[in-house]
Amino acid sequence: MTQVYKALTIAGSDSGGGAGIQADLKTFQELDVYGMSALTAVTAQNTLGVQGVYPLSAEALAAQLDSVGADLPPDAVKTGMLFSGELVRITAGKVREYGWEKLVVDPVMVAKGGSPLLQQEAVQALIRELLPLCLAVTPNLPEAEILTGMTISGNADRETAARLIHSMGPQFVVLKGGHAGDSADGTVSDLLYDGEHFTLLQSPRIATRHTHGTGCTFSAAVTAELAKGRTVQEAVRTAKAFIQAAIEDSLELGAGAGPTNHSAYRKRGGSGGGQA
């Protein structure tokens, strides 16, 4: 019998389907991993923005995590939108309780349109409680600036930020470059740091507004590959290929920042490059 690998996403729901648990579950499925979810909040949103955020109770989140942990132990876990310090602490507690070692933290803080998705007091809880438990953290540049309290404007700043974030506890830091200004050669550069070595991962920048959910999708792809036993380096490279294909083969949905195409990587036969 073929082994079934399982991944769990702990995140918010996106009614528009482009980000959050919807993006995560689509990504897991496309990468041949069985997906499970624990909801932290329900959002009302579309390509034009976030119209409402409705967090779940700590009891509801804990019950979901216990249900999965007791019967369907995941091979890898990712977190997305956690919203509050209380939900961060519940998540961290359950990660410790069930011994989930392959944890990917996507420190979701602000929606594409600027709506806050993580309360200010939750940032410190994330740093204190969750980052020390994770295998890899995948901040974009604005999130890295919030985590470190520094302004990131060049390659030297990126390396400094990666070192600072690594010192908070993660084994690997993936500093995504999609929010940087256009480079002279038209590429997007992501930085992978393992505590000793930096690896620069580059891909062509795609001129499109349809990038909603790229961070969620990228971190979900990393999680799916880790669930299958890949190394962090292998998982990150596949995730870059996955998200590059998803951006390039745009669905052109909605009047605003539309979702990426989660089936593009599979339809290409599993080849691509990476912009997150």
C-alpha positions as CSV (number, residue, x, y, z in Angstrom):
1,M,0.0,0.0,0.0
2,T,1.3,3.4,-0.9
3,Q,2.2,5.6,2.1
4,V,-0.1,8.6,2.5
5,Y,1.7,11.7,3.8
6,K,-0.3,14.2,5.8
7,A,0.1,17.9,6.4
8,L,-1.8,20.2,8.8
9,T,-2.5,23.9,8.3
10,I,-3.4,26.1,11.2
11,A,-4.7,29.3,9.7
12,G,-7.6,31.5,8.8
13,S,-10.2,30.9,6.1
14,D,-10.3,33.1,3.0
15,S,-13.8,33.2,1.5
16,G,-12.2,34.3,-1.8
17,G,-10.2,31.0,-1.9
18,G,-6.9,32.5,-2.8
19,A,-5.1,32.5,0.5
20,G,-5.4,30.9,4.0
21,I,-6.5,27.4,4.5
22,Q,-8.1,27.2,1.0
23,A,-4.7,28.0,-0.6
24,D,-2.9,25.6,1.7
25,L,-5.3,22.7,1.1
26,K,-5.2,23.2,-2.7
27,T,-1.4,23.2,-2.5
28,F,-1.2,20.1,-0.4
29,Q,-3.5,18.3,-2.8
30,E,-1.5,19.4,-5.8
31,L,1.7,18.0,-4.2
32,D,0.1,14.6,-3.4
33,V,-0.2,15.2,0.4
34,Y,-3.4,14.7,2.4
35,G,-4.4,18.0,3.9
36,M,-6.0,18.8,7.2
37,S,-6.9,22.1,8.8
38,A,-7.5,23.9,12.1
39,L,-9.2,27.2,11.7
40,T,-8.1,30.2,13.7
41,A,-10.5,32.8,12.1
42,V,-13.0,33.2,9.4
43,T,-12.4,36.2,7.1
44,A,-14.8,37.8,4.6
45,Q,-12.5,38.8,1.7
46,N,-12.2,38.9,-2.0
47,T,-9.7,40.2,-4.5
48,L,-10.5,43.8,-3.5
49,G,-9.6,43.4,0.2
50,V,-10.7,42.1,3.6
51,Q,-14.2,43.1,4.6
52,G,-14.2,41.3,8.0
53,V,-12.2,39.1,10.4
54,Y,-14.0,36.8,12.8
55,P,-11.6,35.0,15.1
56,L,-12.5,31.6,16.7
57,S,-12.2,31.0,20.4
58,A,-9.1,29.4,22.0
59,E,-11.3,26.5,22.9
60,A,-12.4,25.9,19.3
61,L,-8.8,26.0,18.1
62,A,-7.6,23.6,20.8
63,A,-10.4,21.2,20.1
64,Q,-9.5,21.1,16.4
65,L,-5.8,20.5,17.1
66,D,-6.6,17.7,19.6
67,S,-8.9,16.0,17.1
68,V,-6.2,15.9,14.5
69,G,-3.4,15.1,16.9
70,A,-5.3,12.2,18.5
71,D,-6.2,10.4,15.3
72,L,-4.4,11.8,12.2
73,P,-0.9,12.8,13.3
74,P,0.6,15.1,10.6
75,D,4.0,14.5,9.0
76,A,4.4,18.3,8.8
77,V,2.5,21.4,10.1
78,K,2.3,25.0,9.0
79,T,0.9,28.0,10.6
80,G,-0.6,31.0,8.8
81,M,-2.9,33.7,10.2
82,L,-3.0,33.2,14.0
83,F,-4.6,36.6,14.8
84,S,-4.1,36.9,18.5
85,G,-1.5,36.1,21.2
86,E,-4.0,33.7,22.8
87,L,-4.3,31.7,19.6
88,V,-0.5,31.8,19.2
89,R,0.0,30.3,22.7
90,I,-2.6,27.6,22.1
91,T,-0.9,26.6,18.9
92,A,2.5,26.5,20.5
93,G,1.2,24.5,23.4
94,K,-0.3,21.9,21.1
95,V,2.9,21.7,18.9
96,R,4.8,20.9,22.0
97,E,2.2,18.5,23.4
98,Y,2.1,16.4,20.2
99,G,5.8,16.7,19.3
100,W,5.2,18.2,15.8
101,E,8.8,18.8,14.8
102,K,8.4,19.7,11.1
103,L,6.8,23.1,11.8
104,V,6.7,25.8,9.2
105,V,5.7,29.3,10.4
106,D,4.4,31.7,7.9
107,P,4.2,34.9,10.1
108,V,1.1,36.3,8.4
109,M,0.6,39.9,9.6
110,V,-1.0,42.0,7.0
111,A,-3.3,41.2,4.1
112,K,-2.3,42.2,0.5
113,G,-4.6,45.3,0.8
114,G,-3.1,46.4,4.1
115,S,-5.6,45.0,6.6
116,P,-3.9,43.7,9.8
117,L,-4.2,40.0,10.3
118,L,-2.1,39.7,13.5
119,Q,-2.7,41.8,16.5
120,Q,0.2,43.8,17.8
121,E,0.4,41.9,21.1
122,A,0.5,38.7,19.1
123,V,3.8,39.5,17.4
124,Q,5.8,39.1,20.7
125,A,3.9,35.9,21.5
126,L,4.9,34.6,18.0
127,I,8.5,35.5,18.7
128,R,8.6,34.0,22.2
129,E,6.3,31.0,21.9
130,L,6.3,29.7,18.3
131,L,9.6,30.6,16.5
132,P,11.7,28.6,18.9
133,L,9.6,25.5,18.0
134,C,9.8,25.8,14.2
135,L,11.9,24.1,11.6
136,A,11.5,27.0,9.1
137,V,10.0,30.5,9.1
138,T,9.1,32.2,5.9
139,P,8.7,36.0,6.3
140,N,8.4,38.4,3.5
141,L,10.4,41.6,3.8
142,P,7.6,43.7,5.6
143,E,7.1,40.8,8.1
144,A,10.9,40.5,8.6
145,E,11.0,44.2,9.4
146,I,8.3,43.8,12.0
147,L,10.0,40.8,13.6
148,T,13.4,42.5,13.7
149,G,12.5,46.1,14.2
150,M,14.9,47.1,11.4
151,T,14.5,48.6,7.9
152,I,15.6,46.2,5.2
153,S,16.9,48.0,2.1
154,G,19.7,45.9,0.6
155,N,21.4,42.5,0.5
156,A,23.5,43.3,3.7
157,D,20.3,44.2,5.5
158,R,18.6,41.0,4.4
159,E,21.5,38.9,5.8
160,T,21.4,40.8,9.1
161,A,17.7,40.3,9.4
162,A,18.0,36.6,8.6
163,R,20.6,36.2,11.3
164,L,18.4,38.1,13.8
165,I,15.4,36.0,13.0
166,H,17.5,32.8,13.2
167,S,18.6,33.8,16.7
168,M,14.9,33.8,17.8
169,G,14.9,30.0,17.4
170,P,14.0,28.7,13.9
171,Q,16.5,26.3,12.4
172,F,16.0,27.8,8.9
173,V,15.0,31.3,7.7
174,V,13.5,31.8,4.3
175,L,13.5,35.6,3.7
176,K,11.2,36.1,0.6
177,G,12.1,39.0,-1.7
178,G,8.8,39.5,-3.6
179,H,8.1,42.8,-1.9
180,A,11.4,44.3,-2.8
181,G,11.7,46.9,-5.6
182,D,12.4,45.8,-9.1
183,S,16.0,44.6,-9.5
184,A,18.2,45.7,-12.4
185,D,18.1,42.2,-13.9
186,G,14.4,41.7,-13.3
187,T,14.7,38.9,-10.8
188,V,13.2,38.2,-7.4
189,S,15.7,37.0,-4.8
190,D,14.9,34.9,-1.8
191,L,17.4,34.2,0.9
192,L,17.7,30.8,2.7
193,Y,19.8,30.8,5.9
194,D,20.6,27.7,7.9
195,G,22.5,29.4,10.7
196,E,25.8,29.1,8.9
197,H,25.3,29.5,5.2
198,F,23.3,31.8,2.9
199,T,21.7,30.4,-0.3
200,L,20.3,32.9,-2.8
201,L,17.4,31.6,-4.8
202,Q,16.4,33.7,-7.8
203,S,13.6,33.7,-10.3
204,P,12.1,36.0,-13.0
205,R,9.8,38.7,-11.6
206,I,6.3,38.5,-13.2
207,A,4.5,41.8,-13.9
208,T,1.0,41.0,-12.6
209,R,-1.4,42.1,-9.9
210,H,-2.6,38.6,-9.4
211,T,-0.4,37.6,-6.5
212,H,-3.0,37.1,-3.7
213,G,-2.0,34.2,-1.4
214,T,1.5,33.8,-2.7
215,G,3.0,33.6,0.8
216,C,0.4,31.1,2.0
217,T,0.9,28.9,-1.1
218,F,4.7,29.1,-0.9
219,S,4.8,28.0,2.8
220,A,2.2,25.3,2.2
221,A,4.4,23.9,-0.6
222,V,7.4,23.8,1.7
223,T,5.3,22.0,4.3
224,A,4.0,19.5,1.8
225,E,7.5,18.6,0.7
226,L,8.7,18.3,4.2
227,A,5.8,15.9,4.9
228,K,7.2,13.7,2.2
229,G,10.6,13.6,3.8
230,R,12.4,16.2,1.7
231,T,15.1,18.4,3.2
232,V,14.4,22.0,3.9
233,Q,16.6,23.0,0.9
234,E,14.8,20.6,-1.4
235,A,11.4,21.7,-0.1
236,V,12.2,25.4,-0.6
237,R,13.3,24.9,-4.2
238,T,10.2,23.0,-5.1
239,A,8.1,25.6,-3.4
240,K,9.7,28.3,-5.5
241,A,9.0,26.3,-8.7
242,F,5.4,25.8,-7.5
243,I,4.7,29.5,-6.8
244,Q,6.4,30.7,-10.0
245,A,4.2,28.5,-12.1
246,A,1.1,29.6,-10.1
247,I,1.9,33.2,-10.8
248,E,3.0,32.8,-14.4
249,D,-0.2,30.9,-15.4
250,S,-2.6,33.5,-14.0
251,L,-6.3,32.8,-13.6
252,E,-7.1,36.5,-14.1
253,L,-9.9,36.3,-11.5
254,G,-11.5,39.3,-9.8
255,A,-11.2,43.1,-10.1
256,G,-8.3,43.4,-7.6
257,A,-5.4,41.3,-6.5
258,G,-6.5,37.9,-7.9
259,P,-5.4,34.5,-6.7
260,T,-2.6,32.4,-8.2
261,N,-3.2,29.2,-10.2
262,H,-2.6,26.3,-7.8
263,S,-2.8,23.7,-10.5
264,A,-0.2,25.2,-12.8
265,Y,2.8,23.3,-11.4
266,R,1.1,19.9,-11.8
267,K,-0.1,20.8,-15.3
268,R,3.5,21.7,-16.3
269,G,4.6,18.3,-15.1
270,G,6.3,19.6,-12.0
271,S,8.6,22.3,-13.4
272,G,9.0,26.0,-12.8
273,G,11.1,28.7,-11.0
274,G,9.7,30.9,-7.9
275,Q,8.3,34.4,-6.9
276,A,6.9,34.8,-3.4
